[in-house]
Amino acid sequence: MIKNKKFTKTGLKLLAGLIAGGILTFSAGIVPAYAAERHGTEQTEGIAFYGGRDLQEIPVNQIKSPNANPFGLVYKGALTKNVPGQVNIHPVTYNLNGNRIAANIYTPAGYDKNSSKKYPAIVIAHPNGGVKEQTAGLYAQRLAENGYITITADASFQGASGGTPRNLDNPAFRVEDVHGMVDVIASFSGVDADRVGALGICGGGGYTLKATQTDKRVKAVATLSMFNSGIVRKDGFMNSAKDTTQKRLAESSAERGKEAAGGEIARTQGMESMEIPQEQLDKMPTLYREGYLYYGKTHRHPNSTFQYTVRSNLDLFTFDAAANMDLINQPLLMIAGNQADTLYMTEDAYQKATGTKNKELYLVDGATHMQTYWVPEYVKQIVDKLVPFYGKNL
């Protein structure tokens, strides 16, 4: 495991403060959460748990971009228009158990929806706090450039996807988001449903591991800079907030009670919206220092936020992505930077993956956690590893 020599006690206290720190409150609008019964004529207002379906493509001219890129993409080399015969992006929505999910599907050069040609597909789960227009989109585009149909969706309650309260961070829904992408990509023209792989990045990596422990429609599993969200939320990064675990649970329980009684939604303060002095940044762990710069400065997207509902802790504290890793019997590739202060999470899950003999832990020399999101030389190295992995196993 990499030990960060600059990870001081002061940095730990700052990190613990961010974890247990201030909260923002505001009211959220209500989105209807009912759906027509597919197998009958009744209209029901209960849970409509049918998985992902009703995939619909959105005309490009209807996309409302928050930035100069017409698709809202923020990564280097992002598509700016769809050119016939080249890699294209298809903004889509679909219904996931009554909730509207927003996603982007990337198709390889030469793709023709009217052709009988079949392609392997990759579902890509974005990092915690991220959205489909950031690093998940970057890897979706790069894999499409190598012949794959790819999909990356905003998580339920987050980004451009529906669901209230906004920014609910519930691991059950995040895992279901992965299942939902597998559901709908199989219905996309040209996809070979028997050749579907998965890639999870950061927190999306942990949720991808959990989803693919049981979902055997996914034939090859890869993670990049995997982050075990529940363990970190419960104990803090590298156990930096263990002494406040019960206190934060009590606060989250109280908040749920207030919200159930009609109170406003309490949220953690989003680091991306803060102005943190350089002196304070220098004392923070590399992950959070570089994460602040990526999400708040260099790759900012207005839908990307860490303002999670405080009550999310009630669900996150019992989630462990590395539990039941022996259920993964598919080919497994876990990638991380050898300078990442999160590497211990990948190593732990990899060691517990005893159900597959086809597994590899691949370390990117010199890379930190956040640098695997965007640094061109590292991205190329990672893509060059992913492509033959999927090519061999799909």
N, C-alpha and C positions, 0 to 999 in steps of 0.2 A: 504494500500500500504506500502511496506517495505521502510523505509528511511535509506539510507546508511550513517552512521555518519562519515565515513572516506571519503566521497565524497566531497572533499574540493573545494574551488574556484580555487585553483591551478590545481586540477585534471580536473575541468571543462574547464579551459583554455587549458590544454594539449589535452583534448579530442576534443575541437573545432579546435585546430591546426591540429590534425590528420584528421578531417573531411574536413577542408578547405586547407589542407597542400599540399606538393609538388606533382608533377605529373611526371610520366615516359612516355617517348615516344619511340615508335618503330613501324616498319611497320609490317603488318600482311599479310599472304598469302591469296589467294583467293580460295574459295571452290565453285564449281558450285552449283547453287541453282535452277536448273530447273528439271522438272520431266516429264515423259511421261504421256499424258492424258489417264487416266484409262478407260474412256468410249468411246474412239475413237482411231484413229491411228495417230493423229497429235502429233508432238513433240512441246511442248510449252515452252516458256522461261519466262512466267509470274509466278505469285504466284500459287503454287499447294496446295491449302488448303483443303486437304482430311483428316486431322487428322493423327493418328498413324496407321501404317500398315507395312506389309512385315517384320514381326519379324523373325530374323535369329539367330540361336545359333552359337557361335564361339567355335571351338574346343579348349579345354583347352591348348593343346600343342602350340597353336598359340598366347597365351596371353604373352605379354611382360611386365613383372612386374618390377617396379622401386625399389623394395625392396626384402627382403628375403621371404616374403609370395608370393607363386606362383600366387595369384590372386591380389596382390597389397594391400591387406587388412591391416589396421593398428590398429585395435582394439583388445583388450585382448580376447583370446578364439576364435579367428577367424579360420575358416576352412583353412586347409592347403592342403587338397586333397579331392576328391570325393570318398566316400566309398559306394558301393552298399548297399541299404537298410537303409542308414542313411541320415541325412540332407545333401543336395547337393547344390552347387552353379552353375548356368548356365549363363556365360557371353553371352550377346546378343547385337544385334544392331537392329534398326528399322528405318523406314522412318517416320519422322514427318513433314508433309507439305513441303517435299523436302529436309529436313535436316536430316543428319544421327545422331541418338541418341545412346549413349552407356549406357548400363544398366546391372545390375545383377539380375537374378531371383533365389530365394531360394525355394527349394522344401522340404517338410517334410519327415521324415523317412517313408519308405515303399512306397514312391511315385513310380508309374509305368506309364509312358506315354501311354502305351498300354492298361491300365486298364480302365474300365468304371466308376471308382470311381471319384466323384467330390469333390472339395475342395473350401472353401471360400478363397478369395484373398485380400491382402492389398497392396495398392500403397503407397510408402513412399517418401516424398519430403525432400531433404537434406537442411541443413542450408545455410545461406548466407556465401559465401567463402568456403563452404565445397564441398566434392565430395562423391560419392557413397561408397567409401572404408572406410569412417570414421564412425561417429555415426549412419548415416542412415543404413549402412550395419550391424552394431551391432544389431539394433532393427529389421532389416529384418531377420537376422539369428535367433534371440531369438523368434520371432513370428513363424518362420518356425519350430522351435523346438517344438512349441505348436500346430502344425497341420495346419498352413496356408501356402499357396503359396504367396510369397511376391516379389515385384519388387521395386527396387530403381534405378533411372536413373540420370546421370549427366545432369544438366540443359543445355538447348540450349546455345551455344556460350561458354560453360564452361566445365572444366574437359576434358574427352575424347570424348565428343560430338562435332559435327561439328558446323559450323557457324562462320562468320566473320562480324565485327571485334571481335577478341578474348576478352572474359570477358565483353561483353556487358551485362549490368544488366537491363533488360527491364521487368517490371512486367507483361506485356501482354504475353510475351513469357514464363515467369515462370509459369503463370496460365495455359497457353496452354500445358506446360510440364506435368502438373497434368492430364489434360484431355487426353493427349497422352498416359500416362501410363495406364489409364483406358481403352482406346481403345485397346491397344495391349495385355494386360493381359487377356482379354476376349478370345483371340485367342490361348492362351497357353493351351496345352493339360492338361485336368484334372480340369480346372478352371470352377466353377459355376458362370457364368456371372451375375446371379441374386443375388449373395452374395459377393459384392465387397465393401470393406471399405477403408478408407484413414487415413494416419497418416502424419502430417506435423511437422517438427522440426525447431524451430527458424524461420528464414525468410520463410522456406518451410511451416511452420505452417500458416503464413499469406496468402501465395499463395494458400494453400489448403483450407482455409476458403473461399477465393474468388472463387475458382473453384467450390466448392461444394454448394455455394449459388445457382448455376444454374444447376449443373450436378447431376441429380437425379438418375443416374446409381450408384452413391456412396450411399450406404444404411446406413453407420455409419461413423461419422467423429470424429477424435481425433487430438489434437495438443499437442505438448510438448514444453514448454518454448517458446511460440509463440512470434514472433518479427514482429512488424508492420514497415516494411522496409521504405515505403514511408514517413511516418510521421517522422521517425528518420532522414532520409536523408534530409528532408526539414527543420526541426526545430532543429536537433541535439538531442542527447540522453538526455532525461529529459529537453528538450528545451535549451540545452547548446549552440546552434549555431544560434539562431533565429535572432541575429543581423547581420548575414552574409548571410541570405537566398537569398536576392535579388542580392547580390554580386556574390554568387556562381551560380545563374541562369544566370547572365550576362556572366560569364566566360564559362559556359557550352554552352550557345548559340553561343558565339564567337568560341569556339572549333568546334562546329558542322559546322559552316561556313568555317573554315579553312580546315576541313576534306573533306567537299563537294568540295572544290577547289583543292583537291589533296594532302593536307597536311598529316603529320603523325598523328597517333592515340594517343591522350593524355589519360593517365591513372593516377588514384590516386596511391599514394605510398602504397604498400602492407605491412601492419603491420607485417605480418608473416616473411618478409624478413629483417626486421630491427633488429638491436642490441640495445635494450632499457635497459639502466642501471637500476639496482634494485631500486635505489633511485627514479627514475622517475616512474617505475612501481608501487611503493607503493602509489603514489599520484593519480593513475588512478582509475576509477570506477572498481568495481570487475569484471564486464562483460568483459571489455577490457583487464584487467590484466590477468585474467584466460584464456581469448580467445587467447591472444598472446602466452601463454605457451602451450595451446592445439594445436593450428594450426601451431605454429612456432617451437615447441620443442617436446612435448611428443607424438603427433599424426600427425606428419608432413607427408604430401603427396605432391609430386611435382606438381600435378594438382590442388591443393587447393591454392587459392590466393584471396587477396582482392584488386588486381590491376585492379579495374573496370574502364571502359571508363568514362571519365569526362562527356561526353555528356549524359550519362545515367540519370543524374539529370533531364533532360528535361521531362523524362517519369516518374521517381520515385516521383517527388515532388507533383504530383497530385494523387498518389495512396494511398488509405487508406483501409487496410484489414478489418477494422471494419465497414466500410460503407456497408449498405444493409445486415447486419447480420440477419435481420428479415426474409430473404429469406431462411435461413437454417431451414428446418423442419425435418431433419433427427436427429436421436439420436446424441448427441454432448457430448464429454468428453474433457475437457481442463485441462491439467496437467502442473504444474509449481512448482518450489521450493519455499518454503515460505521465503527463504532468497535471492531470485533472485531480482536484481535491475531492472529487466525487467518485474516483476510481474504486474505492472500497465497496461501493454499492454494486457495481458491475461484477467485481470479483466474488462477492458473496453469493449473488444469484447464479453466477456461472458454476461455482463450486457445488451448488445444490441441484444443478440440472443433471441428475443422475439417470434420467429416463431416456436420454438420447446418446448414442455413441458418435453421432455426427455433429460435433460441436467444436467451436473455435473461439478463443478469446484473442482479439486482434488489437494491439496497442499502436496508436499513432504517435510516433516519436516526436517529442517536443510540444505536443498540443495540450492545451488546457481544455476544460469542459466547454466553455463558450467558444473557443477558437474552432472547434469542430463544426460550429454552426455556419461559419462564413469565410474563414481564411482560405483563399483559393487553392493553395498548395495542399492543404489538409483535406479540403472538399474533394479535390481530384483523387487523392490517395484513397479516400473512403469510397468514392464511387467506383474506383478501379477494383476495390475489394468486393463491393456489393454485387456488381454486375456478374462476375463469374460465379459467385455464390448462388444467386438466383438462377443463373443460366444452367448450372449443374443440377439444381434441386427442384426446378419447376418444369 
